[in-house]
Amino acid sequence: MIEPSEGSDGAARIEQLITELVRAAPASDAVVVDELIERLRHTGAPLARAIARIVELVAEQLIDPGIALPALAMACATLADGLRGRLSDRELEAARYEIDTLMPVPDRPRPILTPDVPLFSVHARRPPR
């Protein structure tokens, strides 16, 4: 279980900040983003760190806010309940896993194509006589 670092007030403020981001989407207020990230990092919980990283990526426009913000809002509500002592580590870890799935993954490397016919077997055509 998360140790309440700021109690219910900190949890409530995190929920207020994520709600402001959701309402303002797709635009985002840098002040709101910065405060949310700071509060999440101050919490120190693995779920809070995961949420903070995704919020950063949304603010940098590396993750679509339409996809991420609903999941972030749910995760923040879960975190807030954890800060209030209402959830076990199991529920918090499940929420962290869900948030981690939003992380962008690198593109697959393109396969190396090899020619079907080796170059030495290709001959120039001679024009007909």
N, C-alpha and C positions, 0 to 999 in steps of 0.2 A: 504494500500500500504506500502511496505517496505521503511523505511527511508534510503537513500543511506549513508552508513557509510564510505565506501571507494570509492564511485563513480564507474565510468566505469573501472578504473584500477583494483580494487578489483574483480569486476565481471569477467573481462577478465582473471585475474590470476586463479580464481576458474575454469573457463572453460578450461584453459590450463592444469591445474593439473589433472582434471578428464579425459581429453583427453589422457594425458600421462599414466594414469592407464589403460584405455581401450586398448591402443596400446600395453602395456606391458603384458596384461593378458595372461595366468593365474598368471604369476609372478607379484609381486608388490614391488615397491621400498619404503622402510620404510620412507625415507626422504620425498618423494612425499606425501605419506599417511599422515604423521604427519603435513606437511604444509597445506594440504587440510583441515584436521580436524580443525586445528588452525584457518584458515581463515573462515571456516564455523561457528565455535563457536563465533568468533569475530563479525560476522554479526549479530548474536543474533535472527534472524528470526526463527519462528517455522519450516519452511521448511528447513532452513539451519541446525537446530539442528537435524531434522529427517534424513537428508542426512548424517550428521556427524556420527550418531549412526550406520547407515547401512554400511558406509565406514569402521568403526571400526570392525564390525562383518565380513565383507568381508576379511579384513586384518587378522583377527583371524581365518579365514577359517571356520567360523560357517554358512556362507551363500555362496552359489556357485557364483563365480564371473561371470560366463557365464549367469546367470539369473539376477543378480543384476546390473552389470555394465551398460548395455544399459539403464535401467530405471534410474540409478543414473546420467548418462550423460544427459538424457532428463530433469531430475529434476534440474540439475545444470544450464542448459540453461534457464529453466524457472526462476530459482532464479536470474540468471544474468539479465534477462529481467525485473524482479521485482526490482532489485537494480537500474536499469536504469530508472525506473518509467514507464515502458511500460505495466505493467499488474496490474490488480486489486487484492484485497485480495481473491476474489472468485477463480481465476485461481491458485493462490499460495496455497490456502487451498486444492484445488483438487489435485495438485501435491504432497502436503504433505500426503494426504490420500493414494495416490498410493504408495508412498515410505513406509509408515507405514505398508502396506500389505506385505512387504518383511520381516518383523520381524518374526523370528522363533517362532513357538508356541509349547508349551509342548505337548508331546505325550498324547493321551487320556489314562486315567487310565484303566487298564484291568478290565473287569467285574469279580466280585467275583462269582466263580462257586460253586454251591451247589450240592451235590450228589442227584441223582434221588431217590436213595434208602437209607434210614437211616442206619447207621452202626449197630445199635442194631438188625436190621432184617436180617443181613447177618449171615449165619451159615456155619461152615466148612463142607465140604463134607466128608462123611465117605466112605472109599473104599468098594466095593462090597465084599460079603463073599462067 
